[in-house]
Structure formats: C-alpha cells, structure tokens
C-alpha cells in the first residue's frame, strides 16, 4: 500500500468527520477503488471507524445498510485534532467541549459527535467488533440526518448529538414521525443535565449528558426517562 495514499486518506477522514465520506476529496490523483482499499486498511488497523447508514426499520440494524452512505470517525480525538493542525493541549480542548467553553472552535460539532461514537463503542462488549450506524434520508433534496442509531431491548433507538444546550431537532423528529419505523423513544446527547421531554409528535426524548454516554449502553433504557 502506498504510504502517501494512506496518509492522504487518513487526513481526509479527519477533515470529513461527521459527514458522508467523498472519495474525490482525498488529496492526490487517486482512483475511488484505491481510496476504498486504503479505507479498508485503516479500518483493519483500527485507525478509522465507519459509521454506516441504516434504514432503521428494525433490528438487526446491519440488515438494512447502504454502502453508498458511510461516514468515518477516527480512533482518537487528539489524533483528529493533530491532523487538523491543532497539536497543543488537545486534552484540554476535549474538556472544553464538554463544558462549552470553546465557542470559536470550527469543528466542535464534529468532535462532539466523534466523542459520542467512541464512547458508545467503548461501553459495548469487548469480545467482538461492533459497527456504528446512523440514519439519513436518502431522497434527493432532503438533508435529514441523525448522528447515531443503536439497538436497545429489541428496539431501534436514535441518538442525536449536540455540542451545546441548543440545536435543531428537525431531523430526529422526522425520523420519529415515519410510520413504518417502530421507534418508541429517542436520546439527545448534549451539555444539558439528565432529563426528558416529549417531542411534538408525542414520543419521549431522554436527555443524556455527553459526559455520561455510558448510560446509553450500560443501562437498559426504555421509553421512561434516563433520570
């Protein structure tokens, strides 16, 4: 494998974190098939983690994936920040994101989303490799997207990540409103404290702080609030 191809691909993973990966955005005159092979190497090495689109109609989530829609996150926040040109005090930046004291950080939303995905994986069983999933409306002209989708107690549970205490929930509400999807409740991860509220369509939303994402996996969540 060409080391320059691997390096450019990994840098592109950092730059495109939180969005659908576009092969043509990898620097250099590389073909799509070359970039796909590099992504496979990086995944097998554990440096990048795919977040795969799922239709979210039921479980298992992996039964309805669409390989044309894949996002990638990196294995470590500090590594991502280093690739983006921030090599000092990366641990402090992570802490600042959790306390909302870095208002000028351009990639704050993407970093918070990646932190959430890594935490979700961290608290899953260590005896097997797990995949991360997200939902996106694939119809042209519709940009609705929910950051993560997990399976809990036989149900599909969407997880929306916010880097502050506010933010649009339009995409999450759109997913919850689809009649063909049996989704009893959803989770909002943000800088808010534990809590819950009822969405405009009548389904409950549990609020889980970003620092306590372990609750999503380690506790049996139902339609009742986390708190």
N, CA, C and O of each residue as an XYZ file, in Angstrom:
908
protein
N       0.835     -1.195      0.000
C       0.000      0.000      0.000
C       0.877      1.254      0.000
O       1.815      1.370      0.789
N       0.560      2.178     -0.886
C       1.286      3.438     -0.983
C       1.109      4.233      0.311
O      -0.019      4.589      0.651
N       2.184      4.520      1.039
C       2.061      5.249      2.314
C       1.466      6.643      2.141
O       0.764      7.127      3.029
N       1.738      7.298      1.005
C       1.148      8.616      0.755
C      -0.367      8.516      0.615
O      -1.097      9.390      1.082
N      -0.839      7.447     -0.030
C      -2.282      7.233     -0.172
C      -2.920      7.033      1.205
O      -3.981      7.591      1.485
N      -2.277      6.241      2.057
C      -2.802      6.025      3.402
C      -2.847      7.335      4.192
O      -3.821      7.624      4.886
N      -1.774      8.118      4.072
C      -1.700      9.382      4.812
C      -2.775     10.353      4.336
O      -3.479     10.951      5.150
N      -2.903     10.510      3.026
C      -3.909     11.431      2.486
C      -5.327     10.974      2.829
O      -6.206     11.795      3.090
N      -5.538      9.667      2.825
C      -6.870      9.146      3.151
C      -7.204      9.394      4.612
O      -8.325      9.785      4.936
N      -6.239      9.170      5.495
C      -6.470      9.391      6.919
C      -6.709     10.876      7.219
O      -7.557     11.218      8.044
N      -5.969     11.742      6.557
C      -6.195     13.183      6.715
C      -7.601     13.549      6.256
O      -8.270     14.374      6.878
N      -8.043     12.933      5.167
C      -9.382     13.208      4.647
C     -10.452     12.696      5.602
O     -11.509     13.314      5.729
N     -10.195     11.578      6.276
C     -11.127     11.082      7.296
C     -11.297     12.130      8.382
O     -12.413     12.375      8.840
N     -10.201     12.751      8.797
C     -10.267     13.793      9.825
C     -11.056     14.997      9.328
O     -11.879     15.550     10.057
N     -10.807     15.396      8.096
C     -11.461     16.585      7.545
C     -12.952     16.351      7.286
O     -13.757     17.274      7.401
N     -13.310     15.126      6.939
C     -14.704     14.832      6.589
C     -15.485     14.202      7.742
O     -16.614     13.752      7.549
N     -14.906     14.168      8.914
C     -15.586     13.554     10.057
C     -16.952     14.182     10.274
O     -17.086     15.406     10.279
N     -17.962     13.346     10.451
C     -19.315     13.821     10.684
C     -20.145     13.983      9.432
O     -21.332     14.300      9.510
N     -19.536     13.769      8.275
C     -20.268     13.885      7.010
C     -20.031     12.636      6.159
O     -19.092     11.877      6.397
N     -20.882     12.441      5.184
C     -20.704     11.321      4.264
C     -19.342     11.444      3.584
O     -18.987     12.506      3.073
N     -18.581     10.343      3.584
C     -17.231     10.371      3.025
C     -17.299     10.448      1.501
O     -17.984      9.662      0.847
N     -16.560     11.427      0.954
C     -16.498     11.626     -0.501
C     -15.094     11.259     -0.968
O     -14.117     11.896     -0.572
N     -14.996     10.254     -1.794
C     -13.688      9.737     -2.212
C     -12.880     10.776     -2.979
O     -11.657     10.824     -2.852
N     -13.545     11.605     -3.769
C     -12.843     12.572     -4.608
C     -12.194     13.692     -3.795
O     -11.392     14.455     -4.333
N     -12.529     13.801     -2.510
C     -11.954     14.847     -1.668
C     -10.610     14.447     -1.069
O      -9.978     15.248     -0.380
N     -10.170     13.223     -1.322
C      -8.841     12.792     -0.873
C      -7.801     13.442     -1.781
O      -7.885     13.326     -3.004
N      -6.821     14.127     -1.188
C      -5.794     14.813     -1.977
C      -5.018     13.832     -2.833
O      -4.742     12.705     -2.422
N      -4.672     14.279     -4.027
C      -3.913     13.431     -4.936
C      -4.810     12.873     -6.027
O      -6.036     12.916     -5.919
N      -4.205     12.357     -7.058
C      -4.960     11.817     -8.197
C      -5.215     10.323     -8.010
O      -4.760      9.500     -8.805
N      -5.946      9.987     -6.955
C      -6.218      8.591     -6.644
C      -7.594      8.188     -7.151
O      -8.540      8.975     -7.111
N      -7.692      6.967     -7.622
C      -8.974      6.437     -8.071
C      -9.810      6.021     -6.863
O      -9.282      5.770     -5.780
N     -11.120      5.954     -7.072
C     -12.036      5.574     -5.999
C     -11.680      4.222     -5.405
O     -11.711      4.050     -4.187
N     -11.346      3.269     -6.253
C     -11.015      1.931     -5.772
C      -9.759      1.941     -4.907
O      -9.656      1.160     -3.961
N      -8.802      2.818     -5.218
C      -7.595      2.918     -4.410
C      -7.929      3.456     -3.012
O      -7.424      2.962     -2.005
N      -8.791      4.480     -2.977
C      -9.178      5.072     -1.691
C      -9.979      4.063     -0.868
O      -9.792      3.968      0.345
N     -10.869      3.308     -1.518
C     -11.643      2.282     -0.810
C     -10.717      1.260     -0.163
O     -10.943      0.843      0.973
N      -9.663      0.851     -0.893
C      -8.716     -0.125     -0.348
C      -7.965      0.476      0.828
O      -7.731     -0.204      1.827
N      -7.584      1.753      0.720
C      -6.891      2.426      1.821
C      -7.793      2.511      3.045
O      -7.326      2.316      4.168
N      -9.071      2.799      2.849
C     -10.014      2.864      3.961
C     -10.150      1.511      4.648
O     -10.293      1.442      5.869
N     -10.106      0.433      3.863
C     -10.164     -0.912      4.439
C      -8.948     -1.172      5.319
O      -9.072     -1.718      6.415
N      -7.769     -0.779      4.832
C      -6.543     -0.942      5.612
C      -6.630     -0.154      6.918
O      -6.290     -0.666      7.984
N      -7.087      1.096      6.826
C      -7.170      1.956      8.004
C      -8.189      1.429      9.004
O      -8.002      1.546     10.215
N      -9.263      0.852      8.493
C     -10.267      0.255      9.386
C      -9.691     -0.983     10.065
O      -9.840     -1.149     11.276
N      -9.043     -1.845      9.306
C      -8.477     -3.069      9.886
C      -7.395     -2.745     10.918
O      -7.192     -3.493     11.874
N      -6.708     -1.625     10.713
C      -5.668     -1.210     11.657
C      -6.266     -0.523     12.883
O      -5.561     -0.259     13.856
N      -7.560     -0.236     12.834
C      -8.227      0.400     13.959
C      -8.077      1.902     14.012
O      -8.442      2.513     15.016
N      -7.550      2.524     12.959
C      -7.336      3.966     12.957
C      -8.587      4.743     12.568
O      -8.775      5.876     13.010
N      -9.431      4.153     11.760
C     -10.687      4.798     11.379
C     -11.842      3.826     11.610
O     -11.685      2.610     11.506
N     -12.999      4.393     11.925
C     -14.178      3.592     12.236
C     -15.337      4.040     11.346
O     -15.701      5.216     11.369
N     -15.920      3.139     10.570
C     -17.041      3.532      9.715
C     -18.330      3.675     10.511
O     -18.589      2.916     11.445
N     -19.124      4.648     10.129
C     -20.474      4.823     10.657
C     -21.404      4.630      9.451
O     -21.455      5.475      8.557
N     -22.125      3.527      9.437
C     -22.813      3.057      8.239
C     -24.287      3.446      8.264
O     -24.945      3.377      9.302
N     -24.782      3.848      7.126
C     -26.202      4.196      7.016
C     -27.076      2.949      7.179
O     -26.787      1.901      6.603
N     -28.137      3.074      7.962
C     -29.123      2.007      8.094
C     -30.512      2.590      7.908
O     -30.770      3.727      8.304
N     -31.402      1.824      7.310
C     -32.771      2.301      7.087
C     -33.540      2.449      8.395
O     -34.537      3.168      8.460
N     -33.066      1.758      9.444
C     -33.640      1.886     10.801
C     -35.089      1.433     10.882
O     -35.860      1.961     11.684
N     -35.466      0.464     10.062
C     -36.832     -0.060     10.129
C     -37.002     -1.107     11.222
O     -38.128     -1.415     11.614
N     -35.905     -1.651     11.711
C     -35.951     -2.683     12.740
C     -34.564     -3.237     12.977
O     -33.579     -2.749     12.422
N     -34.498     -4.264     13.811
C     -33.206     -4.881     14.104
C     -33.124     -6.248     13.428
O     -34.153     -6.880     13.189
N     -31.905     -6.714     13.116
C     -30.626     -6.050     13.353
C     -30.418     -4.860     12.419
O     -30.858     -4.873     11.269
N     -29.746     -3.843     12.927
C     -29.527     -2.634     12.149
C     -28.693     -2.899     10.906
O     -28.837     -2.214      9.894
N     -27.817     -3.899     10.988
C     -26.950     -4.207      9.862
C     -27.642     -4.885      8.707
O     -27.023     -5.106      7.666
N     -28.928     -5.228      8.860
C     -29.647     -5.912      7.789
C     -30.119     -4.957      6.706
O     -30.479     -5.391      5.611
N     -30.121     -3.645      7.000
C     -30.633     -2.669      6.036
C     -29.648     -1.517      5.855
O     -30.014     -0.348      5.969
N     -28.411     -1.859      5.574
C     -27.392     -0.829      5.382
C     -27.293     -0.432      3.910
O     -27.716     -1.163      3.015
N     -26.725      0.740      3.695
C     -26.499      1.246      2.342
C     -25.040      1.677      2.258
O     -24.654      2.695      2.833
N     -24.233      0.900      1.543
C     -22.791      1.145      1.496
C     -22.426      2.427      0.758
O     -21.273      2.856      0.803
N     -23.398      3.049      0.076
C     -23.129      4.313     -0.608
C     -23.107      5.490      0.367
O     -22.646      6.580      0.029
N     -23.611      5.256      1.579
C     -23.667      6.316      2.581
C     -22.902      5.858      3.822
O     -23.442      5.147      4.669
N     -21.647      6.271      3.917
C     -20.801      5.891      5.043
C     -20.032      7.124      5.519
O     -19.450      7.855      4.718
N     -20.040      7.339      6.822
C     -19.202      8.365      7.440
C     -18.054      7.651      8.157
O     -18.152      6.461      8.461
N     -16.987      8.366      8.422
C     -15.863      7.776      9.153
C     -15.465      8.688     10.307
O     -15.460      9.912     10.173
N     -15.136      8.084     11.428
C     -14.563      8.824     12.543
C     -13.204      8.215     12.859
O     -12.927      7.076     12.486
N     -12.360      8.975     13.545
C     -11.037      8.489     13.892
C     -11.061      7.831     15.262
O     -11.999      8.023     16.036
N     -10.035      7.062     15.556
C      -9.979      6.293     16.794
C      -9.714      7.170     18.009
O      -9.891      6.721     19.142
N      -9.290      8.423     17.792
C      -8.900      9.255     18.919
C      -9.113     10.730     18.577
O      -8.781     11.172     17.477
N      -9.672     11.491     19.532
C      -9.916     12.914     19.306
C      -8.627     13.696     19.105
O      -8.541     14.539     18.213
N      -7.624     13.416     19.935
C      -6.359     14.140     19.836
C      -5.690     13.906     18.483
O      -5.103     14.822     17.907
N      -5.783     12.675     17.981
C      -5.222     12.365     16.673
C      -5.920     13.175     15.591
O      -5.273     13.699     14.685
N      -7.254     13.278     15.690
C      -8.008     14.057     14.712
C      -7.614     15.527     14.766
O      -7.395     16.150     13.726
N      -7.522     16.087     15.969
C      -7.150     17.492     16.112
C      -5.755     17.747     15.564
O      -5.499     18.795     14.970
N      -4.848     16.787     15.764
C      -3.488     16.928     15.253
C      -3.492     16.980     13.727
O      -2.775     17.781     13.127
N      -4.300     16.127     13.104
C      -4.398     16.128     11.650
C      -5.012     17.430     11.131
O      -4.750     17.844     10.001
N      -5.826     18.065     11.964
C      -6.470     19.321     11.569
C      -5.609     20.531     11.921
O      -6.020     21.671     11.703
N      -4.416     20.288     12.464
C      -3.493     21.377     12.724
C      -3.493     21.900     14.141
O      -2.896     22.941     14.415
N      -4.161     21.187     15.064
C      -4.157     21.591     16.474
C      -3.423     20.508     17.250
O      -3.986     19.454     17.544
N      -2.175     20.772     17.575
C      -1.352     19.739     18.211
C      -1.089     19.998     19.687
O      -0.529     19.142     20.371
N      -1.487     21.172     20.192
C      -1.214     21.511     21.600
C      -2.493     21.449     22.429
O      -3.564     21.851     21.974
N      -2.365     20.945     23.637
C      -3.464     20.952     24.614
C      -4.741     20.291     24.084
O      -5.843     20.781     24.333
N      -4.593     19.179     23.355
C      -5.774     18.521     22.805
C      -6.683     17.973     23.899
O      -7.905     17.961     23.750
N      -6.080     17.517     25.006
C      -6.896     17.013     26.102
C      -7.727     18.147     26.709
O      -8.884     17.949     27.080
N      -7.134     19.322     26.806
C      -7.864     20.469     27.338
C      -8.999     20.871     26.414
O     -10.051     21.314     26.875
N      -8.794     20.719     25.111
C      -9.860     21.050     24.157
C     -11.035     20.102     24.342
O     -12.189     20.527     24.295
N     -10.749     18.817     24.554
C     -11.824     17.856     24.809
C     -12.626     18.256     26.042
O     -13.856     18.212     26.039
N     -11.904     18.652     27.107
C     -12.591     19.078     28.327
C     -13.412     20.333     28.073
O     -14.519     20.477     28.591
N     -12.863     21.239     27.274
C     -13.567     22.485     26.979
C     -14.846     22.237     26.187
O     -15.845     22.933     26.372
N     -14.809     21.236     25.299
C     -16.012     20.893     24.533
C     -17.109     20.424     25.479
O     -18.279     20.755     25.291
N     -16.731     19.654     26.495
C     -17.709     19.136     27.450
C     -18.237     20.212     28.386
O     -19.233     19.996     29.076
N     -17.584     21.367     28.418
C     -18.048     22.460     29.273
C     -18.461     23.686     28.463
O     -18.752     24.744     29.020
N     -18.480     23.524     27.133
C     -18.948     24.584     26.232
C     -18.162     25.882     26.404
O     -18.744     26.966     26.445
N     -16.829     25.765     26.506
C     -16.006     26.955     26.666
C     -15.083     27.181     25.467
O     -14.085     27.892     25.586
N     -15.400     26.586     24.317
C     -14.605     26.814     23.103
C     -15.543     27.242     21.975
O     -15.705     26.509     21.000
N     -16.164     28.419     22.093
C     -17.163     28.837     21.101
C     -16.594     29.069     19.718
O     -17.346     29.062     18.743
N     -15.268     29.279     19.595
C     -14.674     29.600     18.301
C     -14.079     28.388     17.589
O     -13.473     28.539     16.528
N     -14.239     27.206     18.144
C     -13.705     26.001     17.512
C     -14.643     25.577     16.381
O     -15.789     25.200     16.623
N     -14.149     25.643     15.154
C     -14.981     25.409     13.977
C     -15.560     24.001     13.969
O     -16.729     23.813     13.634
N     -14.744     23.003     14.337
C     -15.170     21.606     14.242
C     -15.740     21.066     15.544
O     -15.723     19.855     15.764
N     -16.246     21.939     16.411
C     -16.724     21.494     17.715
C     -17.830     20.447     17.589
O     -17.836     19.456     18.319
N     -18.764     20.669     16.664
C     -19.858     19.714     16.483
C     -19.376     18.351     16.037
O     -19.834     17.330     16.550
N     -18.449     18.324     15.079
C     -17.911     17.054     14.583
C     -17.132     16.321     15.656
O     -17.218     15.097     15.760
N     -16.364     17.065     16.463
C     -15.575     16.434     17.525
C     -16.498     15.861     18.592
O     -16.265     14.757     19.085
N     -17.548     16.605     18.954
C     -18.508     16.089     19.931
C     -19.194     14.838     19.409
O     -19.410     13.889     20.163
N     -19.540     14.826     18.124
C     -20.172     13.650     17.522
C     -19.228     12.453     17.556
O     -19.649     11.334     17.850
N     -17.943     12.691     17.254
C     -16.974     11.605     17.273
C     -16.764     11.096     18.692
O     -16.665      9.888     18.909
N     -16.696     12.009     19.662
C     -16.551     11.604     21.057
C     -17.696     10.684     21.469
O     -17.484      9.676     22.142
N     -18.905     11.042     21.058
C     -20.074     10.232     21.400
C     -19.979      8.843     20.784
O     -20.257      7.849     21.454
N     -19.589      8.764     19.518
C     -19.470      7.470     18.853
C     -18.429      6.580     19.513
O     -18.653      5.383     19.692
N     -17.278      7.169     19.878
C     -16.226      6.395     20.538
C     -16.669      5.901     21.914
O     -16.318      4.796     22.327
N     -17.443      6.728     22.622
C     -17.936      6.314     23.931
C     -18.959      5.185     23.803
O     -18.975      4.262     24.618
N     -19.809      5.262     22.784
C     -20.789      4.189     22.553
C     -20.058      2.862     22.331
O     -20.436      1.836     22.897
N     -19.011      2.892     21.506
C     -18.228      1.671     21.260
C     -17.518      1.191     22.518
O     -17.433     -0.010     22.776
N     -17.014      2.135     23.291
C     -16.233      1.798     24.476
C     -17.016      0.950     25.463
O     -16.451      0.069     26.110
N     -18.303      1.206     25.583
C     -19.093      0.509     26.593
C     -19.849     -0.699     26.034
O     -20.677     -1.288     26.730
N     -19.568     -1.067     24.786
C     -20.105     -2.310     24.241
C     -19.191     -3.460     24.624
O     -18.095     -3.237     25.138
N     -19.628     -4.678     24.381
C     -18.830     -5.856     24.726
C     -17.474     -5.808     24.024
O     -17.417     -5.544     22.823
N     -16.378     -6.058     24.752
C     -15.046     -6.023     24.152
C     -14.671     -7.315     23.426
O     -13.572     -7.419     22.881
N     -15.552     -8.275     23.413
C     -15.218     -9.584     22.859
C     -15.530     -9.725     21.371
O     -15.295    -10.780     20.783
N     -16.056     -8.667     20.767
C     -16.335     -8.699     19.340
C     -16.266     -7.293     18.781
O     -16.370     -6.314     19.520
N     -16.088     -7.196     17.466
C     -16.047     -5.892     16.815
C     -17.465     -5.426     16.534
O     -18.270     -6.168     15.971
N     -17.769     -4.198     16.927
C     -19.099     -3.645     16.740
C     -19.073     -2.567     15.655
O     -18.058     -1.906     15.436
N     -20.198     -2.411     14.994
C     -20.341     -1.370     13.989
C     -21.164     -0.229     14.549
O     -22.007     -0.422     15.425
N     -20.909      0.967     14.030
C     -21.725      2.127     14.352
C     -22.641      2.420     13.175
O     -22.261      2.226     12.020
N     -23.844      2.888     13.471
C     -24.826      3.171     12.428
C     -25.401      4.568     12.609
O     -25.434      5.114     13.712
N     -25.857      5.130     11.485
C     -26.581      6.396     11.534
C     -27.725      6.335     10.530
O     -27.795      5.424      9.706
N     -28.618      7.317     10.610
C     -29.740      7.366      9.673
C     -29.687      8.654      8.877
O     -29.372      9.722      9.402
N     -30.002      8.530      7.595
C     -30.068      9.692      6.716
C     -31.180      9.475      5.713
O     -31.340      8.373      5.188
N     -31.951     10.517      5.441
C     -32.968     10.437      4.399
C     -32.250     10.496      3.061
O     -31.641     11.512      2.725
N     -32.318      9.419      2.300
C     -31.561      9.322      1.052
C     -32.284      9.920     -0.141
O     -31.763      9.891     -1.257
N     -33.476     10.463      0.076
C     -34.202     11.111     -1.022
C     -33.531     12.428     -1.383
O     -33.114     13.177     -0.499
N     -33.429     12.709     -2.654
C     -32.783     13.934     -3.110
C     -33.539     15.153     -2.582
O     -34.769     15.189     -2.565
N     -32.769     16.143     -2.154
C     -33.370     17.370     -1.669
C     -33.705     17.350     -0.192
O     -34.154     18.357      0.355
N     -33.492     16.209      0.465
C     -33.770     16.110      1.895
C     -32.461     15.875      2.644
O     -31.768     14.889      2.394
N     -32.125     16.770      3.552
C     -30.855     16.680      4.257
C     -30.994     16.118      5.664
O     -30.068     16.237      6.466
N     -32.140     15.505      5.982
C     -32.368     14.982      7.335
C     -31.353     13.895      7.665
O     -31.108     12.994      6.863
N     -30.760     13.992      8.864
C     -29.740     13.030      9.282
C     -29.694     12.968     10.801
O     -29.725     14.002     11.469
N     -29.621     11.761     11.346
C     -29.495     11.543     12.790
C     -28.148     10.890     13.038
O     -27.787      9.927     12.363
N     -27.403     11.414     14.006
C     -25.993     11.062     14.184
C     -25.744      9.571     14.386
O     -24.858      9.003     13.747
N     -26.521      8.924     15.274
C     -26.314      7.502     15.550
C     -27.661      6.815     15.756
O     -28.652      7.439     16.136
N     -27.661      5.519     15.492
C     -28.820      4.675     15.763
C     -28.300      3.430     16.465
O     -27.388      2.772     15.964
N     -28.870      3.100     17.616
C     -28.449      1.916     18.361
C     -29.653      1.001     18.563
O     -30.802      1.423     18.432
N     -29.368     -0.254     18.884
C     -30.416     -1.229     19.188
C     -30.450     -1.459     20.690
O     -29.441     -1.828     21.290
N     -31.617     -1.241     21.298
C     -31.769     -1.434     22.734
C     -33.062     -2.172     23.021
O     -34.140     -1.746     22.605
N     -32.946     -3.289     23.739
C     -34.111     -4.062     24.184
C     -35.055     -4.387     23.027
O     -36.276     -4.344     23.173
N     -34.468     -4.710     21.883
C     -35.267     -5.108     20.728
C     -35.847     -3.956     19.939
O     -36.657     -4.175     19.039
N     -35.451     -2.730     20.254
C     -35.987     -1.565     19.559
C     -34.863     -0.758     18.902
O     -33.703     -0.823     19.310
N     -35.244     -0.005     17.883
C     -34.341      0.949     17.248
C     -34.411      2.257     18.032
O     -35.497      2.795     18.248
N     -33.253      2.770     18.459
C     -33.210      3.992     19.264
C     -32.267      5.002     18.601
O     -31.062      4.761     18.544
N     -32.789      6.126     18.100
C     -31.935      7.166     17.514
C     -31.229      7.964     18.606
O     -31.774      8.185     19.688
N     -30.000      8.391     18.299
C     -29.209      9.190     19.235
C     -28.730     10.448     18.508
O     -27.943     10.361     17.566
N     -29.200     11.602     18.940
C     -28.790     12.880     18.344
C     -27.778     13.552     19.268
O     -28.008     13.657     20.473
N     -26.660     14.006     18.705
C     -25.582     14.597     19.492
C     -25.522     16.099     19.231
O     -25.524     16.543     18.083
N     -25.468     16.877     20.316
C     -25.336     18.329     20.227
C     -24.127     18.766     21.052
O     -23.878     18.227     22.131
N     -23.380     19.738     20.544
C     -22.188     20.208     21.253
C     -22.500     21.327     22.229
O     -21.587     21.863     22.857
N     -23.772     21.693     22.372
C     -24.180     22.733     23.308
C     -25.454     22.320     24.023
O     -25.714     21.132     24.212
N     -26.236     23.297     24.415
C     -27.515     23.017     25.081
C     -28.691     23.307     24.160
O     -29.847     23.125     24.543
N     -28.396     23.756     22.950
C     -29.440     24.041     21.974
C     -29.094     23.377     20.653
O     -28.005     22.826     20.488
N     -30.018     23.433     19.726
C     -29.774     22.851     18.409
C     -31.036     22.288     17.815
O     -31.929     21.840     18.535
N     -31.111     22.310     16.502
C     -32.298     21.825     15.809
C     -32.485     20.328     16.010
O     -31.521     19.563     15.996
N     -33.718     19.925     16.194
C     -34.058     18.506     16.335
C     -34.941     18.061     15.167
O     -35.603     17.026     15.239
N     -34.944     18.848     14.100
C     -35.839     18.593     12.974
C     -35.643     17.208     12.376
O     -36.614     16.505     12.094
N     -34.383     16.816     12.184
C     -34.099     15.507     11.582
C     -34.574     14.370     12.479
O     -35.146     13.390     12.002
N     -34.334     14.506     13.781
C     -34.763     13.476     14.722
C     -36.285     13.351     14.724
O     -36.817     12.241     14.718
N     -36.979     14.474     14.732
C     -38.441     14.438     14.718
C     -38.958     13.806     13.424
O     -39.965     13.098     13.425
N     -38.257     14.072     12.323
C     -38.676     13.482     11.047
C     -38.559     11.961     11.086
O     -39.445     11.251     10.611
N     -37.449     11.464     11.658
C     -37.282     10.011     11.767
C     -38.351      9.408     12.674
O     -38.918      8.364     12.353
N     -38.629     10.052     13.793
C     -39.625      9.534     14.734
C     -41.029      9.526     14.140
O     -41.871      8.723     14.540
N     -41.277     10.412     13.193
C     -42.627     10.538     12.642
C     -42.934      9.543     11.534
O     -44.083      9.428     11.108
N     -41.923      8.825     11.063
C     -42.155      7.881      9.964
C     -42.927      6.669     10.482
O     -42.441      5.961     11.365
N     -44.131      6.420      9.941
C     -45.000      5.370     10.490
C     -44.463      3.955     10.339
O     -44.821      3.077     11.123
N     -43.596      3.713      9.328
C     -43.090      2.361      9.105
C     -41.981      1.978     10.063
O     -41.529      0.833     10.064
N     -41.532      2.929     10.887
C     -40.432      2.662     11.804
C     -40.972      2.601     13.233
O     -41.528      3.575     13.741
N     -40.801      1.459     13.862
C     -41.290      1.253     15.232
C     -40.238      1.748     16.223
O     -39.478      0.956     16.780
N     -40.201      3.057     16.435
C     -39.217      3.679     17.320
C     -39.961      4.265     18.513
O     -40.663      5.264     18.356
N     -39.829      3.677     19.704
C     -40.621      4.128     20.858
C     -40.121      5.411     21.497
O     -40.909      6.155     22.081
N     -38.812      5.690     21.396
C     -38.245      6.881     22.026
C     -36.894      7.178     21.388
O     -36.387      6.390     20.590
N     -36.316      8.321     21.746
C     -35.014      8.708     21.218
C     -34.180      9.302     22.339
O     -34.687      9.570     23.429
N     -32.886      9.508     22.064
C     -31.959     10.053     23.050
C     -31.267     11.284     22.466
O     -30.823     11.280     21.318
N     -31.187     12.329     23.277
C     -30.452     13.535     22.905
C     -29.231     13.648     23.816
O     -29.376     13.769     25.033
N     -28.024     13.609     23.233
C     -26.784     13.787     23.988
C     -26.312     15.225     23.806
O     -26.111     15.680     22.680
N     -26.136     15.933     24.908
C     -25.769     17.337     24.832
C     -25.067     17.754     26.117
O     -24.669     16.904     26.913
N     -24.914     19.054     26.322
C     -24.327     19.576     27.548
C     -25.377     19.821     28.618
O     -25.072     20.358     29.683
N     -26.610     19.429     28.339
C     -27.679     19.541     29.326
C     -27.522     18.462     30.391
O     -26.781     17.496     30.212
N     -28.233     18.645     31.503
C     -28.244     17.641     32.550
C     -29.236     16.550     32.171
O     -29.967     16.685     31.190
N     -29.264     15.460     32.950
C     -30.231     14.401     32.716
C     -31.642     14.977     32.737
O     -31.939     15.879     33.520
N     -32.485     14.466     31.898
C     -33.869     14.925     31.858
C     -34.619     14.246     30.737
O     -34.140     13.263     30.171
N     -35.774     14.753     30.416
C     -36.583     14.203     29.325
C     -37.645     15.216     28.939
O     -37.975     16.121     29.706
N     -38.165     15.047     27.752
C     -39.286     15.864     27.293
C     -40.023     15.082     26.223
O     -39.535     14.059     25.743
N     -41.175     15.557     25.859
C     -41.996     14.891     24.846
C     -41.869     15.655     23.542
O     -42.027     16.876     23.510
N     -41.585     14.934     22.468
C     -41.421     15.561     21.160
C     -42.768     16.054     20.636
O     -43.809     15.651     21.157
N     -42.775     16.908     19.629
C     -44.026     17.408     19.060
C     -44.955     16.322     18.525
O     -46.159     16.539     18.389
N     -44.386     15.147     18.221
C     -45.232     14.055     17.713
C     -45.641     13.090     18.820
O     -46.230     12.042     18.554
N     -45.324     13.452     20.073
C     -45.806     12.672     21.211
C     -44.894     11.570     21.698
O     -45.276     10.817     22.594
N     -43.687     11.446     21.132
C     -42.767     10.411     21.591
C     -41.735     11.013     22.546
O     -41.278     12.135     22.331
N     -41.363     10.273     23.605
C     -40.434     10.818     24.603
C     -39.002     10.891     24.093
O     -38.545     10.045     23.325
N     -38.308     11.937     24.548
C     -36.886     12.117     24.266
C     -36.152     12.137     25.599
O     -36.432     12.991     26.441
N     -35.223     11.218     25.807
C     -34.394     11.210     27.011
C     -33.138     12.029     26.756
O     -32.525     11.923     25.694
N     -32.757     12.844     27.732
C     -31.557     13.671     27.612
C     -30.430     13.012     28.406
O     -30.576     12.725     29.594
N     -29.311     12.778     27.731
C     -28.138     12.177     28.376
C     -26.948     13.101     28.163
O     -26.597     13.379     27.016
N     -26.314     13.588     29.228
C     -25.145     14.458     29.074
C     -24.021     13.766     28.309
O     -23.872     12.546     28.377
N     -23.237     14.549     27.585
C     -22.131     13.986     26.820
C     -21.143     13.226     27.705
O     -20.539     12.247     27.268
N     -20.982     13.679     28.950
C     -20.016     13.021     29.829
C     -20.530     11.687     30.363
O     -19.773     10.939     30.981
N     -21.810     11.380     30.131
C     -22.413     10.166     30.710
C     -22.977      9.239     29.644
O     -23.986      8.571     29.868
N     -22.328      9.198     28.486
C     -22.832      8.373     27.389
C     -22.829      6.891     27.740
O     -23.535      6.104     27.109
N     -22.044      6.503     28.738
C     -22.045      5.099     29.167
C     -23.445      4.637     29.543
O     -23.750      3.448     29.446
N     -24.304      5.567     29.973
C     -25.671      5.211     30.348
C     -26.468      4.645     29.175
O     -27.378      3.839     29.368
N     -26.126      5.063     27.971
C     -26.864      4.597     26.792
C     -26.676      3.097     26.608
O     -27.614      2.391     26.239
N     -25.467      2.613     26.866
C     -25.155      1.206     26.632
C     -25.270      0.384     27.906
O     -25.816     -0.719     27.876
N     -24.766      0.897     29.025
C     -24.671      0.083     30.235
C     -25.983     -0.029     30.989
O     -26.144     -0.927     31.815
N     -26.931      0.875     30.716
C     -28.232      0.790     31.365
C     -29.291      0.346     30.359
O     -29.192      0.647     29.169
N     -30.290     -0.363     30.836
C     -31.379     -0.800     29.980
C     -32.364      0.359     29.838
O     -33.185      0.596     30.725
N     -32.281      1.074     28.729
C     -33.155      2.218     28.536
C     -34.483      1.768     27.941
O     -34.525      0.918     27.052
N     -35.555      2.345     28.441
C     -36.884      2.087     27.904
C     -37.476      3.424     27.508
O     -36.760      4.416     27.369
N     -38.785      3.445     27.327
C     -39.434      4.699     26.969
C     -39.486      5.648     28.163
O     -39.876      6.806     28.013
N     -39.095      5.170     29.355
C     -39.041      6.042     30.523
C     -37.769      6.888     30.462
O     -36.799      6.479     29.823
N     -37.750      8.058     31.110
C     -36.562      8.901     31.102
C     -35.369      8.188     31.749
O     -35.538      7.285     32.568
N     -34.174      8.610     31.367
C     -32.959      8.056     31.967
C     -32.888      8.435     33.435
O     -32.557      7.607     34.284
N     -33.203      9.705     33.733
C     -33.041     10.213     35.087
C     -33.995      9.538     36.052
O     -33.992      9.850     37.243
